[in-house]
Amino acid sequence: ADGTDPYIIEVLDPRVTWERYRTAYYNDTFQILRRLVGPDALIMSRPVDSDLDYSPRDIVFMGWVGDEDGTYNGLKTALRYMLESGRRGYVGFGSDIGGYRTDPKAGTLGRTKELFLRWTAIGALSSFMENGGGGEDLPWNFDNERT
């Protein structure tokens, strides 16, 4: 989902609010997974995005804070959403180490080594670390100094 569904639905049927849509979407997804996979099924989704609650707290076991830019502003946004997730009662959350979207000004790897290391340090203190996102973000591709 690209995040536009609730807004389109709200225009078509104003009784379907963002709150109702997100709750139904994530609860249905969770229940279908439990039926297909069994009681070990979990979902990972965004706990907080754009300062809104995104996924219901009772079904989000791991919250990923979104597609942040591979810049210091992206790191700042990820950290803000992680802190806000904790403040709102979500129990597990983390982010894409180094950001999800690459920064064309940061060279061929799309992010600087310094940013990647700082993001890794924050990730190490989070509930999970996800090495995902655009571009090539394997730590050993920067150099051998710190790997």
Stockholm file with secondary structure:
# STOCKHOLM 1.0

chainA/1-147         ADGTDPYIIEVLDPRVTWERYRTAYYNDTFQILRRLVGPDALIMSRPVDSDLDYSPRDIVFMGWVGDEDGTYNGLKTALRYMLESGRRGYVGFGSDIGGYRTDPKAGTLGRTKELFLRWTAIGALSSFMENGGGGEDLPWNFDNERT
#=GR chainA/1-147 SS CCSCHHHHHHHHCTTSCHHHHHHHHHHHHHHHHHHHHCTTCCEEECSEETTEECSCTTTEEEEECCCCBSSHHHHHHHHHHHHHHHHTTCCCEECBTTCSBCCGGGCTTSSCHHHHHHHHHHHHTSSCCBCCSSSCCCGGGTCSTTC
#=GC SS_cons         CCSCHHHHHHHHCTTSCHHHHHHHHHHHHHHHHHHHHCTTCCEEECSEETTEECSCTTTEEEEECCCCBSSHHHHHHHHHHHHHHHHTTCCCEECBTTCSBCCGGGCTTSSCHHHHHHHHHHHHTSSCCBCCSSSCCCGGGTCSTTC
//
